[in-house]
Amino acid sequence: MSKACQEEHRQEDDLAAGVGAVGNGVALVARRGADERIGAILEEQGLEFERLAAVAELLESDAAPSLIVLHVDGALSEAVAGDLEPLRQALEQTPVVIVCSGIRPGELRLALAAGAAGVVLEGQLASTLGPCLAAARAGQICVPRQHSRQVEAAALSAREKQILGLVVMGYMNSQIAEQLFVAESTVKSHLSSAFGKLGVRSRNEAVDLILDPERGLGMGILALGGEPVEATPSAV
């Protein structure tokens, strides 16, 4: 067998093993352990890929993968700033699908705004990674159904904003009711509605979300910096 043929066979073997394919295939950026689970699914999908330990390793290369699968350790919001944004700046046309263990309120919209083409929960890899990759390659966005309400910013009513603003300032339900001339049950009803829209389950979670700049809400969601909502006697 000629040297050229031997080299060709070696490259084919490497591709079958998921090595050296990042030039025009999939770049898999993941820690040891996670890369094996994700790699097995990529192989099932018939995709050529190369394993990389860190985003920096990919950015330092001259590779131009057709798709990037980024496994996230820790909070999704931290990975958006530390990994996703540099990837999108360097490889703007390459879809990035994120694999993470969980999604906190506000993080999905943050990831999509930063350019993610899809987000997959690690616990649902076997059933969702393949379809998500196919969607990303077709130019579509793919997110977990149970977090789909996060895609758009919460459409809070004026009263919900007003009540949440008072919650952020430390008011209790009874104090809010007195301030707004409404029944305490009305305050609870508005808070329940607002919590559902924000994807949170408690006052503390709502406050954390609103005040957390990484997850893209901030006090602006309450329009507290604009025209204030006047407290007027009302039954609603």
Biotite code that builds the C-alpha atoms (Angstrom):
import biotite.structure as struc

atoms = struc.array([
    struc.Atom([0.000, 0.000, 0.000], chain_id="A", res_id=1, res_name="MET", atom_name="CA", element="C"),
    struc.Atom([1.378, 3.416, -0.950], chain_id="A", res_id=2, res_name="SER", atom_name="CA", element="C"),
    struc.Atom([2.155, 6.058, 1.674], chain_id="A", res_id=3, res_name="LYS", atom_name="CA", element="C"),
    struc.Atom([-0.653, 8.254, 0.324], chain_id="A", res_id=4, res_name="ALA", atom_name="CA", element="C"),
    struc.Atom([-3.167, 5.430, 0.678], chain_id="A", res_id=5, res_name="CYS", atom_name="CA", element="C"),
    struc.Atom([-1.962, 4.685, 4.195], chain_id="A", res_id=6, res_name="GLN", atom_name="CA", element="C"),
    struc.Atom([-2.448, 8.331, 5.153], chain_id="A", res_id=7, res_name="GLU", atom_name="CA", element="C"),
    struc.Atom([-5.924, 8.351, 3.634], chain_id="A", res_id=8, res_name="GLU", atom_name="CA", element="C"),
    struc.Atom([-6.924, 5.262, 5.609], chain_id="A", res_id=9, res_name="HIS", atom_name="CA", element="C"),
    struc.Atom([-5.472, 6.775, 8.791], chain_id="A", res_id=10, res_name="ARG", atom_name="CA", element="C"),
    struc.Atom([-7.577, 9.912, 8.323], chain_id="A", res_id=11, res_name="GLN", atom_name="CA", element="C"),
    struc.Atom([-10.687, 7.821, 7.738], chain_id="A", res_id=12, res_name="GLU", atom_name="CA", element="C"),
    struc.Atom([-10.015, 5.892, 10.937], chain_id="A", res_id=13, res_name="ASP", atom_name="CA", element="C"),
    struc.Atom([-9.539, 9.135, 12.845], chain_id="A", res_id=14, res_name="ASP", atom_name="CA", element="C"),
    struc.Atom([-12.828, 10.489, 11.596], chain_id="A", res_id=15, res_name="LEU", atom_name="CA", element="C"),
    struc.Atom([-14.600, 7.290, 12.589], chain_id="A", res_id=16, res_name="ALA", atom_name="CA", element="C"),
    struc.Atom([-13.165, 7.711, 16.080], chain_id="A", res_id=17, res_name="ALA", atom_name="CA", element="C"),
    struc.Atom([-14.275, 11.334, 16.261], chain_id="A", res_id=18, res_name="GLY", atom_name="CA", element="C"),
    struc.Atom([-10.806, 12.848, 15.847], chain_id="A", res_id=19, res_name="VAL", atom_name="CA", element="C"),
    struc.Atom([-9.666, 15.646, 13.545], chain_id="A", res_id=20, res_name="GLY", atom_name="CA", element="C"),
    struc.Atom([-13.091, 16.375, 12.088], chain_id="A", res_id=21, res_name="ALA", atom_name="CA", element="C"),
    struc.Atom([-13.456, 19.898, 13.416], chain_id="A", res_id=22, res_name="VAL", atom_name="CA", element="C"),
    struc.Atom([-12.335, 21.432, 10.124], chain_id="A", res_id=23, res_name="GLY", atom_name="CA", element="C"),
    struc.Atom([-15.774, 20.910, 8.571], chain_id="A", res_id=24, res_name="ASN", atom_name="CA", element="C"),
    struc.Atom([-17.643, 18.798, 11.085], chain_id="A", res_id=25, res_name="GLY", atom_name="CA", element="C"),
    struc.Atom([-18.747, 19.280, 14.680], chain_id="A", res_id=26, res_name="VAL", atom_name="CA", element="C"),
    struc.Atom([-16.637, 20.733, 17.458], chain_id="A", res_id=27, res_name="ALA", atom_name="CA", element="C"),
    struc.Atom([-17.548, 19.179, 20.806], chain_id="A", res_id=28, res_name="LEU", atom_name="CA", element="C"),
    struc.Atom([-16.355, 21.303, 23.716], chain_id="A", res_id=29, res_name="VAL", atom_name="CA", element="C"),
    struc.Atom([-16.905, 19.343, 26.927], chain_id="A", res_id=30, res_name="ALA", atom_name="CA", element="C"),
    struc.Atom([-15.201, 18.046, 30.047], chain_id="A", res_id=31, res_name="ARG", atom_name="CA", element="C"),
    struc.Atom([-14.143, 14.425, 30.373], chain_id="A", res_id=32, res_name="ARG", atom_name="CA", element="C"),
    struc.Atom([-17.155, 12.220, 31.001], chain_id="A", res_id=33, res_name="GLY", atom_name="CA", element="C"),
    struc.Atom([-19.675, 14.542, 29.427], chain_id="A", res_id=34, res_name="ALA", atom_name="CA", element="C"),
    struc.Atom([-17.764, 14.378, 26.146], chain_id="A", res_id=35, res_name="ASP", atom_name="CA", element="C"),
    struc.Atom([-18.208, 10.607, 26.056], chain_id="A", res_id=36, res_name="GLU", atom_name="CA", element="C"),
    struc.Atom([-21.979, 10.758, 26.541], chain_id="A", res_id=37, res_name="ARG", atom_name="CA", element="C"),
    struc.Atom([-22.428, 13.529, 23.988], chain_id="A", res_id=38, res_name="ILE", atom_name="CA", element="C"),
    struc.Atom([-19.924, 11.960, 21.609], chain_id="A", res_id=39, res_name="GLY", atom_name="CA", element="C"),
    struc.Atom([-21.874, 8.699, 21.593], chain_id="A", res_id=40, res_name="ALA", atom_name="CA", element="C"),
    struc.Atom([-24.984, 10.558, 20.443], chain_id="A", res_id=41, res_name="ILE", atom_name="CA", element="C"),
    struc.Atom([-23.054, 12.415, 17.744], chain_id="A", res_id=42, res_name="LEU", atom_name="CA", element="C"),
    struc.Atom([-21.781, 9.072, 16.472], chain_id="A", res_id=43, res_name="GLU", atom_name="CA", element="C"),
    struc.Atom([-25.341, 7.717, 16.410], chain_id="A", res_id=44, res_name="GLU", atom_name="CA", element="C"),
    struc.Atom([-26.295, 10.730, 14.304], chain_id="A", res_id=45, res_name="GLN", atom_name="CA", element="C"),
    struc.Atom([-23.477, 9.932, 11.875], chain_id="A", res_id=46, res_name="GLY", atom_name="CA", element="C"),
    struc.Atom([-21.723, 13.229, 12.586], chain_id="A", res_id=47, res_name="LEU", atom_name="CA", element="C"),
    struc.Atom([-17.970, 13.665, 12.373], chain_id="A", res_id=48, res_name="GLU", atom_name="CA", element="C"),
    struc.Atom([-16.606, 15.524, 15.367], chain_id="A", res_id=49, res_name="PHE", atom_name="CA", element="C"),
    struc.Atom([-13.563, 16.441, 17.378], chain_id="A", res_id=50, res_name="GLU", atom_name="CA", element="C"),
    struc.Atom([-13.394, 16.588, 21.150], chain_id="A", res_id=51, res_name="ARG", atom_name="CA", element="C"),
    struc.Atom([-11.980, 19.759, 22.711], chain_id="A", res_id=52, res_name="LEU", atom_name="CA", element="C"),
    struc.Atom([-11.458, 20.400, 26.406], chain_id="A", res_id=53, res_name="ALA", atom_name="CA", element="C"),
    struc.Atom([-12.046, 24.161, 26.349], chain_id="A", res_id=54, res_name="ALA", atom_name="CA", element="C"),
    struc.Atom([-13.365, 26.970, 24.175], chain_id="A", res_id=55, res_name="VAL", atom_name="CA", element="C"),
    struc.Atom([-9.899, 28.540, 24.143], chain_id="A", res_id=56, res_name="ALA", atom_name="CA", element="C"),
    struc.Atom([-8.549, 25.453, 22.385], chain_id="A", res_id=57, res_name="GLU", atom_name="CA", element="C"),
    struc.Atom([-11.047, 25.908, 19.569], chain_id="A", res_id=58, res_name="LEU", atom_name="CA", element="C"),
    struc.Atom([-10.480, 29.657, 19.307], chain_id="A", res_id=59, res_name="LEU", atom_name="CA", element="C"),
    struc.Atom([-6.717, 29.191, 19.069], chain_id="A", res_id=60, res_name="GLU", atom_name="CA", element="C"),
    struc.Atom([-7.081, 26.842, 16.124], chain_id="A", res_id=61, res_name="SER", atom_name="CA", element="C"),
    struc.Atom([-7.868, 27.748, 12.522], chain_id="A", res_id=62, res_name="ASP", atom_name="CA", element="C"),
    struc.Atom([-10.808, 25.367, 12.464], chain_id="A", res_id=63, res_name="ALA", atom_name="CA", element="C"),
    struc.Atom([-14.142, 26.294, 10.928], chain_id="A", res_id=64, res_name="ALA", atom_name="CA", element="C"),
    struc.Atom([-16.624, 23.705, 12.210], chain_id="A", res_id=65, res_name="PRO", atom_name="CA", element="C"),
    struc.Atom([-20.122, 23.519, 10.782], chain_id="A", res_id=66, res_name="SER", atom_name="CA", element="C"),
    struc.Atom([-21.607, 23.189, 14.269], chain_id="A", res_id=67, res_name="LEU", atom_name="CA", element="C"),
    struc.Atom([-20.433, 23.586, 17.869], chain_id="A", res_id=68, res_name="ILE", atom_name="CA", element="C"),
    struc.Atom([-21.771, 21.608, 20.826], chain_id="A", res_id=69, res_name="VAL", atom_name="CA", element="C"),
    struc.Atom([-20.831, 23.368, 24.061], chain_id="A", res_id=70, res_name="LEU", atom_name="CA", element="C"),
    struc.Atom([-21.217, 21.542, 27.366], chain_id="A", res_id=71, res_name="HIS", atom_name="CA", element="C"),
    struc.Atom([-21.679, 23.893, 30.315], chain_id="A", res_id=72, res_name="VAL", atom_name="CA", element="C"),
    struc.Atom([-20.489, 23.220, 33.842], chain_id="A", res_id=73, res_name="ASP", atom_name="CA", element="C"),
    struc.Atom([-22.187, 25.439, 36.404], chain_id="A", res_id=74, res_name="GLY", atom_name="CA", element="C"),
    struc.Atom([-24.580, 28.299, 35.724], chain_id="A", res_id=75, res_name="ALA", atom_name="CA", element="C"),
    struc.Atom([-25.699, 28.866, 32.148], chain_id="A", res_id=76, res_name="LEU", atom_name="CA", element="C"),
    struc.Atom([-25.514, 32.642, 32.587], chain_id="A", res_id=77, res_name="SER", atom_name="CA", element="C"),
    struc.Atom([-21.806, 32.446, 33.460], chain_id="A", res_id=78, res_name="GLU", atom_name="CA", element="C"),
    struc.Atom([-21.077, 30.304, 30.395], chain_id="A", res_id=79, res_name="ALA", atom_name="CA", element="C"),
    struc.Atom([-22.830, 32.820, 28.160], chain_id="A", res_id=80, res_name="VAL", atom_name="CA", element="C"),
    struc.Atom([-20.332, 35.543, 29.058], chain_id="A", res_id=81, res_name="ALA", atom_name="CA", element="C"),
    struc.Atom([-17.286, 33.317, 29.421], chain_id="A", res_id=82, res_name="GLY", atom_name="CA", element="C"),
    struc.Atom([-17.718, 30.909, 26.500], chain_id="A", res_id=83, res_name="ASP", atom_name="CA", element="C"),
    struc.Atom([-20.656, 31.626, 24.203], chain_id="A", res_id=84, res_name="LEU", atom_name="CA", element="C"),
    struc.Atom([-19.982, 35.286, 23.483], chain_id="A", res_id=85, res_name="GLU", atom_name="CA", element="C"),
    struc.Atom([-16.306, 34.702, 22.504], chain_id="A", res_id=86, res_name="PRO", atom_name="CA", element="C"),
    struc.Atom([-17.394, 31.820, 20.269], chain_id="A", res_id=87, res_name="LEU", atom_name="CA", element="C"),
    struc.Atom([-20.008, 33.921, 18.520], chain_id="A", res_id=88, res_name="ARG", atom_name="CA", element="C"),
    struc.Atom([-17.554, 36.756, 17.978], chain_id="A", res_id=89, res_name="GLN", atom_name="CA", element="C"),
    struc.Atom([-14.963, 34.462, 16.410], chain_id="A", res_id=90, res_name="ALA", atom_name="CA", element="C"),
    struc.Atom([-17.321, 32.080, 14.558], chain_id="A", res_id=91, res_name="LEU", atom_name="CA", element="C"),
    struc.Atom([-20.382, 34.196, 13.927], chain_id="A", res_id=92, res_name="GLU", atom_name="CA", element="C"),
    struc.Atom([-21.893, 31.941, 11.262], chain_id="A", res_id=93, res_name="GLN", atom_name="CA", element="C"),
    struc.Atom([-21.449, 28.683, 13.189], chain_id="A", res_id=94, res_name="THR", atom_name="CA", element="C"),
    struc.Atom([-24.496, 27.470, 15.153], chain_id="A", res_id=95, res_name="PRO", atom_name="CA", element="C"),
    struc.Atom([-23.806, 26.747, 18.829], chain_id="A", res_id=96, res_name="VAL", atom_name="CA", element="C"),
    struc.Atom([-25.913, 24.233, 20.754], chain_id="A", res_id=97, res_name="VAL", atom_name="CA", element="C"),
    struc.Atom([-25.507, 24.350, 24.525], chain_id="A", res_id=98, res_name="ILE", atom_name="CA", element="C"),
    struc.Atom([-25.832, 21.329, 26.802], chain_id="A", res_id=99, res_name="VAL", atom_name="CA", element="C"),
    struc.Atom([-26.448, 22.242, 30.455], chain_id="A", res_id=100, res_name="CYS", atom_name="CA", element="C"),
    struc.Atom([-27.685, 20.637, 33.654], chain_id="A", res_id=101, res_name="SER", atom_name="CA", element="C"),
    struc.Atom([-30.376, 23.225, 34.352], chain_id="A", res_id=102, res_name="GLY", atom_name="CA", element="C"),
    struc.Atom([-31.868, 26.568, 33.332], chain_id="A", res_id=103, res_name="ILE", atom_name="CA", element="C"),
    struc.Atom([-32.647, 29.274, 35.868], chain_id="A", res_id=104, res_name="ARG", atom_name="CA", element="C"),
    struc.Atom([-35.298, 31.926, 35.173], chain_id="A", res_id=105, res_name="PRO", atom_name="CA", element="C"),
    struc.Atom([-34.008, 34.442, 32.639], chain_id="A", res_id=106, res_name="GLY", atom_name="CA", element="C"),
    struc.Atom([-31.037, 32.339, 31.488], chain_id="A", res_id=107, res_name="GLU", atom_name="CA", element="C"),
    struc.Atom([-32.621, 30.886, 28.357], chain_id="A", res_id=108, res_name="LEU", atom_name="CA", element="C"),
    struc.Atom([-33.461, 34.296, 26.918], chain_id="A", res_id=109, res_name="ARG", atom_name="CA", element="C"),
    struc.Atom([-29.957, 35.451, 27.827], chain_id="A", res_id=110, res_name="LEU", atom_name="CA", element="C"),
    struc.Atom([-28.378, 32.530, 25.937], chain_id="A", res_id=111, res_name="ALA", atom_name="CA", element="C"),
    struc.Atom([-30.545, 33.073, 22.859], chain_id="A", res_id=112, res_name="LEU", atom_name="CA", element="C"),
    struc.Atom([-29.818, 36.801, 22.854], chain_id="A", res_id=113, res_name="ALA", atom_name="CA", element="C"),
    struc.Atom([-26.102, 35.971, 22.896], chain_id="A", res_id=114, res_name="ALA", atom_name="CA", element="C"),
    struc.Atom([-26.523, 33.823, 19.789], chain_id="A", res_id=115, res_name="GLY", atom_name="CA", element="C"),
    struc.Atom([-27.159, 30.245, 20.948], chain_id="A", res_id=116, res_name="ALA", atom_name="CA", element="C"),
    struc.Atom([-28.972, 28.182, 18.323], chain_id="A", res_id=117, res_name="ALA", atom_name="CA", element="C"),
    struc.Atom([-30.280, 25.686, 20.841], chain_id="A", res_id=118, res_name="GLY", atom_name="CA", element="C"),
    struc.Atom([-30.210, 24.605, 24.456], chain_id="A", res_id=119, res_name="VAL", atom_name="CA", element="C"),
    struc.Atom([-30.468, 20.990, 25.609], chain_id="A", res_id=120, res_name="VAL", atom_name="CA", element="C"),
    struc.Atom([-30.849, 19.753, 29.167], chain_id="A", res_id=121, res_name="LEU", atom_name="CA", element="C"),
    struc.Atom([-28.241, 17.164, 30.111], chain_id="A", res_id=122, res_name="GLU", atom_name="CA", element="C"),
    struc.Atom([-30.851, 14.876, 31.610], chain_id="A", res_id=123, res_name="GLY", atom_name="CA", element="C"),
    struc.Atom([-32.690, 14.751, 28.269], chain_id="A", res_id=124, res_name="GLN", atom_name="CA", element="C"),
    struc.Atom([-29.682, 14.237, 25.991], chain_id="A", res_id=125, res_name="LEU", atom_name="CA", element="C"),
    struc.Atom([-30.706, 10.898, 24.535], chain_id="A", res_id=126, res_name="ALA", atom_name="CA", element="C"),
    struc.Atom([-34.054, 12.116, 23.231], chain_id="A", res_id=127, res_name="SER", atom_name="CA", element="C"),
    struc.Atom([-33.406, 15.794, 22.475], chain_id="A", res_id=128, res_name="THR", atom_name="CA", element="C"),
    struc.Atom([-29.818, 16.370, 21.325], chain_id="A", res_id=129, res_name="LEU", atom_name="CA", element="C"),
    struc.Atom([-30.286, 14.786, 17.898], chain_id="A", res_id=130, res_name="GLY", atom_name="CA", element="C"),
    struc.Atom([-33.428, 16.770, 17.003], chain_id="A", res_id=131, res_name="PRO", atom_name="CA", element="C"),
    struc.Atom([-31.867, 19.969, 18.381], chain_id="A", res_id=132, res_name="CYS", atom_name="CA", element="C"),
    struc.Atom([-28.757, 19.522, 16.239], chain_id="A", res_id=133, res_name="LEU", atom_name="CA", element="C"),
    struc.Atom([-30.907, 18.909, 13.166], chain_id="A", res_id=134, res_name="ALA", atom_name="CA", element="C"),
    struc.Atom([-32.891, 22.076, 13.890], chain_id="A", res_id=135, res_name="ALA", atom_name="CA", element="C"),
    struc.Atom([-29.724, 24.135, 14.386], chain_id="A", res_id=136, res_name="ALA", atom_name="CA", element="C"),
    struc.Atom([-28.224, 22.873, 11.125], chain_id="A", res_id=137, res_name="ARG", atom_name="CA", element="C"),
    struc.Atom([-31.466, 23.891, 9.378], chain_id="A", res_id=138, res_name="ALA", atom_name="CA", element="C"),
    struc.Atom([-31.258, 27.408, 10.780], chain_id="A", res_id=139, res_name="GLY", atom_name="CA", element="C"),
    struc.Atom([-33.912, 26.942, 13.477], chain_id="A", res_id=140, res_name="GLN", atom_name="CA", element="C"),
    struc.Atom([-33.902, 27.669, 17.207], chain_id="A", res_id=141, res_name="ILE", atom_name="CA", element="C"),
    struc.Atom([-34.557, 24.751, 19.566], chain_id="A", res_id=142, res_name="CYS", atom_name="CA", element="C"),
    struc.Atom([-35.226, 24.997, 23.321], chain_id="A", res_id=143, res_name="VAL", atom_name="CA", element="C"),
    struc.Atom([-36.770, 22.742, 25.987], chain_id="A", res_id=144, res_name="PRO", atom_name="CA", element="C"),
    struc.Atom([-40.560, 22.987, 25.894], chain_id="A", res_id=145, res_name="ARG", atom_name="CA", element="C"),
    struc.Atom([-40.828, 23.405, 29.667], chain_id="A", res_id=146, res_name="GLN", atom_name="CA", element="C"),
    struc.Atom([-38.713, 26.571, 29.467], chain_id="A", res_id=147, res_name="HIS", atom_name="CA", element="C"),
    struc.Atom([-40.252, 28.027, 26.300], chain_id="A", res_id=148, res_name="SER", atom_name="CA", element="C"),
    struc.Atom([-41.983, 30.825, 28.217], chain_id="A", res_id=149, res_name="ARG", atom_name="CA", element="C"),
    struc.Atom([-38.539, 32.285, 28.860], chain_id="A", res_id=150, res_name="GLN", atom_name="CA", element="C"),
    struc.Atom([-37.954, 32.974, 25.185], chain_id="A", res_id=151, res_name="VAL", atom_name="CA", element="C"),
    struc.Atom([-39.875, 36.248, 25.314], chain_id="A", res_id=152, res_name="GLU", atom_name="CA", element="C"),
    struc.Atom([-39.558, 38.863, 28.032], chain_id="A", res_id=153, res_name="ALA", atom_name="CA", element="C"),
    struc.Atom([-42.274, 38.620, 30.674], chain_id="A", res_id=154, res_name="ALA", atom_name="CA", element="C"),
    struc.Atom([-45.266, 40.768, 29.722], chain_id="A", res_id=155, res_name="ALA", atom_name="CA", element="C"),
    struc.Atom([-46.115, 42.135, 33.150], chain_id="A", res_id=156, res_name="LEU", atom_name="CA", element="C"),
    struc.Atom([-49.167, 44.294, 33.697], chain_id="A", res_id=157, res_name="SER", atom_name="CA", element="C"),
    struc.Atom([-48.787, 47.757, 35.192], chain_id="A", res_id=158, res_name="ALA", atom_name="CA", element="C"),
    struc.Atom([-50.153, 46.550, 38.517], chain_id="A", res_id=159, res_name="ARG", atom_name="CA", element="C"),
    struc.Atom([-47.834, 43.522, 38.560], chain_id="A", res_id=160, res_name="GLU", atom_name="CA", element="C"),
    struc.Atom([-44.854, 45.786, 37.925], chain_id="A", res_id=161, res_name="LYS", atom_name="CA", element="C"),
    struc.Atom([-45.990, 48.105, 40.669], chain_id="A", res_id=162, res_name="GLN", atom_name="CA", element="C"),
    struc.Atom([-46.382, 45.300, 43.211], chain_id="A", res_id=163, res_name="ILE", atom_name="CA", element="C"),
    struc.Atom([-43.078, 43.652, 42.253], chain_id="A", res_id=164, res_name="LEU", atom_name="CA", element="C"),
    struc.Atom([-41.364, 47.005, 42.621], chain_id="A", res_id=165, res_name="GLY", atom_name="CA", element="C"),
    struc.Atom([-42.616, 47.234, 46.186], chain_id="A", res_id=166, res_name="LEU", atom_name="CA", element="C"),
    struc.Atom([-41.527, 43.638, 46.829], chain_id="A", res_id=167, res_name="VAL", atom_name="CA", element="C"),
    struc.Atom([-38.023, 44.522, 45.655], chain_id="A", res_id=168, res_name="VAL", atom_name="CA", element="C"),
    struc.Atom([-38.051, 47.440, 48.080], chain_id="A", res_id=169, res_name="MET", atom_name="CA", element="C"),
    struc.Atom([-38.832, 45.056, 50.932], chain_id="A", res_id=170, res_name="GLY", atom_name="CA", element="C"),
    struc.Atom([-42.578, 45.597, 51.413], chain_id="A", res_id=171, res_name="TYR", atom_name="CA", element="C"),
    struc.Atom([-44.639, 42.703, 52.786], chain_id="A", res_id=172, res_name="MET", atom_name="CA", element="C"),
    struc.Atom([-47.993, 41.782, 51.229], chain_id="A", res_id=173, res_name="ASN", atom_name="CA", element="C"),
    struc.Atom([-49.975, 43.558, 53.929], chain_id="A", res_id=174, res_name="SER", atom_name="CA", element="C"),
    struc.Atom([-47.904, 46.713, 53.505], chain_id="A", res_id=175, res_name="GLN", atom_name="CA", element="C"),
    struc.Atom([-48.330, 46.599, 49.718], chain_id="A", res_id=176, res_name="ILE", atom_name="CA", element="C"),
    struc.Atom([-52.096, 46.224, 50.136], chain_id="A", res_id=177, res_name="ALA", atom_name="CA", element="C"),
    struc.Atom([-52.191, 49.234, 52.408], chain_id="A", res_id=178, res_name="GLU", atom_name="CA", element="C"),
    struc.Atom([-49.984, 51.276, 50.068], chain_id="A", res_id=179, res_name="GLN", atom_name="CA", element="C"),
    struc.Atom([-52.108, 50.508, 47.000], chain_id="A", res_id=180, res_name="LEU", atom_name="CA", element="C"),
    struc.Atom([-55.516, 50.528, 48.703], chain_id="A", res_id=181, res_name="PHE", atom_name="CA", element="C"),
    struc.Atom([-56.309, 46.940, 47.691], chain_id="A", res_id=182, res_name="VAL", atom_name="CA", element="C"),
    struc.Atom([-57.070, 43.731, 49.564], chain_id="A", res_id=183, res_name="ALA", atom_name="CA", element="C"),
    struc.Atom([-54.130, 41.542, 50.556], chain_id="A", res_id=184, res_name="GLU", atom_name="CA", element="C"),
    struc.Atom([-55.709, 38.699, 48.573], chain_id="A", res_id=185, res_name="SER", atom_name="CA", element="C"),
    struc.Atom([-55.500, 40.925, 45.479], chain_id="A", res_id=186, res_name="THR", atom_name="CA", element="C"),
    struc.Atom([-51.788, 41.449, 46.079], chain_id="A", res_id=187, res_name="VAL", atom_name="CA", element="C"),
    struc.Atom([-51.290, 37.695, 46.369], chain_id="A", res_id=188, res_name="LYS", atom_name="CA", element="C"),
    struc.Atom([-53.219, 37.130, 43.147], chain_id="A", res_id=189, res_name="SER", atom_name="CA", element="C"),
    struc.Atom([-51.097, 39.634, 41.208], chain_id="A", res_id=190, res_name="HIS", atom_name="CA", element="C"),
    struc.Atom([-47.895, 38.161, 42.655], chain_id="A", res_id=191, res_name="LEU", atom_name="CA", element="C"),
    struc.Atom([-48.949, 34.638, 41.679], chain_id="A", res_id=192, res_name="SER", atom_name="CA", element="C"),
    struc.Atom([-49.570, 35.814, 38.123], chain_id="A", res_id=193, res_name="SER", atom_name="CA", element="C"),
    struc.Atom([-46.239, 37.684, 37.988], chain_id="A", res_id=194, res_name="ALA", atom_name="CA", element="C"),
    struc.Atom([-44.330, 34.696, 39.380], chain_id="A", res_id=195, res_name="PHE", atom_name="CA", element="C"),
    struc.Atom([-45.764, 32.499, 36.639], chain_id="A", res_id=196, res_name="GLY", atom_name="CA", element="C"),
    struc.Atom([-44.709, 34.946, 33.930], chain_id="A", res_id=197, res_name="LYS", atom_name="CA", element="C"),
    struc.Atom([-41.200, 35.268, 35.376], chain_id="A", res_id=198, res_name="LEU", atom_name="CA", element="C"),
    struc.Atom([-40.824, 31.532, 35.902], chain_id="A", res_id=199, res_name="GLY", atom_name="CA", element="C"),
    struc.Atom([-40.144, 31.851, 39.636], chain_id="A", res_id=200, res_name="VAL", atom_name="CA", element="C"),
    struc.Atom([-41.829, 30.305, 42.678], chain_id="A", res_id=201, res_name="ARG", atom_name="CA", element="C"),
    struc.Atom([-41.252, 32.768, 45.493], chain_id="A", res_id=202, res_name="SER", atom_name="CA", element="C"),
    struc.Atom([-40.658, 36.397, 46.437], chain_id="A", res_id=203, res_name="ARG", atom_name="CA", element="C"),
    struc.Atom([-36.967, 35.725, 46.989], chain_id="A", res_id=204, res_name="ASN", atom_name="CA", element="C"),
    struc.Atom([-36.562, 34.132, 43.542], chain_id="A", res_id=205, res_name="GLU", atom_name="CA", element="C"),
    struc.Atom([-38.382, 37.056, 41.937], chain_id="A", res_id=206, res_name="ALA", atom_name="CA", element="C"),
    struc.Atom([-36.163, 39.609, 43.664], chain_id="A", res_id=207, res_name="VAL", atom_name="CA", element="C"),
    struc.Atom([-33.004, 37.662, 42.785], chain_id="A", res_id=208, res_name="ASP", atom_name="CA", element="C"),
    struc.Atom([-34.059, 37.483, 39.137], chain_id="A", res_id=209, res_name="LEU", atom_name="CA", element="C"),
    struc.Atom([-34.928, 41.171, 38.878], chain_id="A", res_id=210, res_name="ILE", atom_name="CA", element="C"),
    struc.Atom([-31.702, 42.311, 40.537], chain_id="A", res_id=211, res_name="LEU", atom_name="CA", element="C"),
    struc.Atom([-29.403, 39.834, 38.747], chain_id="A", res_id=212, res_name="ASP", atom_name="CA", element="C"),
    struc.Atom([-27.766, 41.735, 35.840], chain_id="A", res_id=213, res_name="PRO", atom_name="CA", element="C"),
    struc.Atom([-26.416, 38.512, 34.280], chain_id="A", res_id=214, res_name="GLU", atom_name="CA", element="C"),
    struc.Atom([-29.886, 37.198, 33.520], chain_id="A", res_id=215, res_name="ARG", atom_name="CA", element="C"),
    struc.Atom([-30.896, 40.309, 31.643], chain_id="A", res_id=216, res_name="GLY", atom_name="CA", element="C"),
    struc.Atom([-33.841, 41.677, 33.634], chain_id="A", res_id=217, res_name="LEU", atom_name="CA", element="C"),
    struc.Atom([-32.752, 44.345, 36.063], chain_id="A", res_id=218, res_name="GLY", atom_name="CA", element="C"),
    struc.Atom([-34.996, 47.022, 37.505], chain_id="A", res_id=219, res_name="MET", atom_name="CA", element="C"),
    struc.Atom([-35.939, 48.109, 33.996], chain_id="A", res_id=220, res_name="GLY", atom_name="CA", element="C"),
    struc.Atom([-38.491, 45.290, 33.803], chain_id="A", res_id=221, res_name="ILE", atom_name="CA", element="C"),
    struc.Atom([-40.521, 47.170, 36.424], chain_id="A", res_id=222, res_name="LEU", atom_name="CA", element="C"),
    struc.Atom([-40.264, 50.487, 34.580], chain_id="A", res_id=223, res_name="ALA", atom_name="CA", element="C"),
    struc.Atom([-39.254, 51.999, 37.912], chain_id="A", res_id=224, res_name="LEU", atom_name="CA", element="C"),
    struc.Atom([-36.945, 54.387, 36.150], chain_id="A", res_id=225, res_name="GLY", atom_name="CA", element="C"),
    struc.Atom([-39.700, 55.744, 33.948], chain_id="A", res_id=226, res_name="GLY", atom_name="CA", element="C"),
    struc.Atom([-43.102, 57.138, 34.774], chain_id="A", res_id=227, res_name="GLU", atom_name="CA", element="C"),
    struc.Atom([-44.243, 55.775, 38.119], chain_id="A", res_id=228, res_name="PRO", atom_name="CA", element="C"),
    struc.Atom([-47.527, 53.959, 38.429], chain_id="A", res_id=229, res_name="VAL", atom_name="CA", element="C"),
    struc.Atom([-49.557, 56.078, 40.821], chain_id="A", res_id=230, res_name="GLU", atom_name="CA", element="C"),
    struc.Atom([-51.148, 54.428, 43.844], chain_id="A", res_id=231, res_name="ALA", atom_name="CA", element="C"),
    struc.Atom([-54.859, 54.990, 43.483], chain_id="A", res_id=232, res_name="THR", atom_name="CA", element="C"),
    struc.Atom([-57.769, 53.493, 45.393], chain_id="A", res_id=233, res_name="PRO", atom_name="CA", element="C"),
    struc.Atom([-58.824, 50.431, 43.445], chain_id="A", res_id=234, res_name="SER", atom_name="CA", element="C"),
    struc.Atom([-60.354, 47.012, 43.933], chain_id="A", res_id=235, res_name="ALA", atom_name="CA", element="C"),
    struc.Atom([-58.116, 45.390, 41.291], chain_id="A", res_id=236, res_name="VAL", atom_name="CA", element="C"),
])
